[in-house]
Amino acid sequence: MRIPLTKYGLPEVLVYPAAVAAMMIVFGLVGGAFLPILAVAPIEIILAGVAVWVLSFFRDPQRRVQADDPDIIGTLLAPADGRITDVEIVQENEFICASALRIGVFLSIFDTHINRSPCNARVEKVTFKPGKYKNAADPRSGQVNESNDLDLVRTDSPKDKLVVRQISGAIARRIVCQAREGQELAAGEKFGMIKFGSRTELYVPIREDLKCLVKIGDKVKAGLTPLVKYEIRNQDVR
C-alpha cells in the first residue's frame, strides 16, 4: 500500500509527530493533575492539530502525468503548488543568457511542497546559492534569498534552456534537490521540495510562439497546471 507522504520529509515525519505525541502525554498526565479538564482539553486539541499539520505538510498526492502526451510536450507545467505572485519579463544572465519570462509561485504552509519538472528535460547544472530568508511572497526574494537553481534543457522540440529556482522563505530553511547533472527528468517528475513555506520560479526564454496561460493570483498544481504553451507548428515537432 502506498503511503501518501514524501520521502523528502522522512526525518520530520518520524521526529515531529513523535515529539508532539510525547508532549501531549506529558501534559495530559501533569496538566490533568493540576488543571481542570476544560483547561487541558483545548491545549491537547491544539497539539494534536500541530501533529496533523506536520504530517499533511509532507503529503505526496499521487499525480499521473503522461509525459509523451502531445498536449504535455507542448506546454511547461507548474513546478510547484501555490499561487502565482508575478509574471514578468526579466534578463536571465546565468544560463539562458537572454530575455526570459519569469513566473513566480508562492507556496504557503498549507500547500504541497514537492517540486516537479515542468517538462521532459535534461539537467545541465544544479547550483545552490546561500542567502537571506525574506518573505517568499515578495518577487524580489528570488534574487537575495537562499536558493537552488536547476538548469534544464528540454529534450523535446523546441530544445530551450529553462531554469527552475527553488527559494527559501522567512519560514522555509531547507531546500531539498535530488536531481543530478546529466539526469533526464520526465514532465511532472518529482525532484525535491522546500520545507515549510517557500517560493519556486520558472524562467523561460522569450519566443514569438510562447503563450503565457496564467496570471497573478491564479492557483496552480505542480505537474498538472500548464503555465505556458508552445504554439508549435507541425514541422517543428520531431
Secondary structure as GFF3:
##gff-version 3
##sequence-region A 1 238
A	DSSP	three_ten_helix	7	9	.	.	.	ID=ss1
A	DSSP	alpha_helix	10	34	.	.	.	ID=ss2
A	DSSP	alpha_helix	37	57	.	.	.	ID=ss3
A	DSSP	alpha_helix	70	73	.	.	.	ID=ss4
A	DSSP	beta_strand	75	77	.	.	.	ID=ss5
A	DSSP	beta_strand	82	92	.	.	.	ID=ss6
A	DSSP	beta_strand	98	107	.	.	.	ID=ss7
A	DSSP	beta_strand	114	116	.	.	.	ID=ss8
A	DSSP	beta_strand	121	129	.	.	.	ID=ss9
A	DSSP	alpha_helix	141	144	.	.	.	ID=ss10
A	DSSP	beta_strand	147	154	.	.	.	ID=ss11
A	DSSP	beta_strand	161	168	.	.	.	ID=ss12
A	DSSP	beta_strand	174	177	.	.	.	ID=ss13
A	DSSP	beta_strand	184	185	.	.	.	ID=ss14
A	DSSP	beta_strand	190	195	.	.	.	ID=ss15
A	DSSP	beta_strand	198	205	.	.	.	ID=ss16
A	DSSP	beta_strand	210	212	.	.	.	ID=ss17
A	DSSP	beta_strand	219	220	.	.	.	ID=ss18
A	DSSP	beta_strand	226	230	.	.	.	ID=ss19
A	DSSP	three_ten_helix	234	236	.	.	.	ID=ss20
###
